[in-house]
Amino acid sequence: MEQKRKSFPWIKWVVLIIVFFLIVRFELPYYYSQPGMAEPVEEMVTVEGGIKDDEGTFMLTTVRSAKATPALLFWSLFSEFRSLNPAPSGMTDEEYNQRQQLLMAHSQDDAKIAAFRASNKGDVQIDYSGVYVVGTTEGMSAADQLEPGDVITHVDGEEVGTSEALIDLLAAYSDGDIVTMTFERDDEILMKNLAFSTFPDELNLGDERVGVGVSVETVRTATFSPEVDIAAGAIGGPSAGLIFALEIYSQLEEIDLTSGLQIAGTGTINEDGEVGAIGGANQKVVASDRAGADYFLVPKNGNNYEEARAAAESINTDMEIVPIETFEEAIAFLETLQND
């Protein structure tokens, strides 16, 4: 007599559920990104006593990003404006998000300082007090000695007040040299010896570049008169610096720099008004076009301008792409629109 085989139909459903979970939830060591939003900054920026009566709008631009999954990897194959980038090494997701918020806060101060220095209607006082450790490079000496949040105050006994001063000092050292760093951690003063070595190949910094493997930002206190408040919510990173500076300057000067137009843009800015390169320029062009922008301001440095122009041609937008190197150059361009 033939014995009937037992059937387990529920097993295939368990397998399917597990496979589905892996496809949509399993995190890969990459970040997925796609065009985000172009958001008006007028309501984000408030200059005490300033005027908010622009007929047009300054818009910051964003890139939507998330930890990549197999599903997002597959989705990225169907558009030139969706991409995957390696996740930062030696940094947890929490540390990465904290770094993005720190960079945004620092960028906001840079934007304020640049705008105030370009205007004759405000005053800014700056006190520099050290260099904040943002992150370290895995496999280099700083990773074993320093932690995010440490504040470096001296190098070989010489005081450092800014990140630029620290970088200049470290540039004098060679592979194998030892440097003594003094830093503050949780109200304690510590001293550590750090060794110089070449950077990992994956950073693509070249065979001749050496360092201790630390990324830093200047610790400073800036006082503004009139006061300026920027409320950007959960937006992180430094790439809105240029647009914030333009909105602050417009309110300080009580002028409509937009000339009634929709001005989108991206670009870091330092306190001297120099506009720096950013990531995702092509994706931000798409976001700006969808928002109906008339102009898109983009850093001329790096390949941002070429990337933005190529994206504009690809989507056949009427939006004009404008390369910018300095804050003064951005103001000069916008002033030409007022004469049209």
ABEGO torsion letter per residue (X at the ends): XBBBBBBBAAAAAAAAAAAAAAAAABBBABBBBBBBBBBBAAAABBBBGBBBABABBBBBBBBBBBBBBAAAAAAAAABAABBBBBBBBGBBAAAAAAAAAAAAAAAAAAAAAAAAAABAABBBBBBBAEBBBABBBBGBAAAAABBBGBBBABBGGBBBABAAAAAAAAAABBBGBBBBBBBBBGGBBBBBBBBBBBBBAAAGAEAABBBAGBBBBBBBBBBBOBBBBBBAEABBEAAAAAAAAAAAAAAAAGBBAAGGBBBBBBEBBBAAGBBBBBBGAAAAAAAAAAAGBABBBBBABEAAAAAAAAAAAAAGBABBBBBBABAAAAAAAAAAAAAX
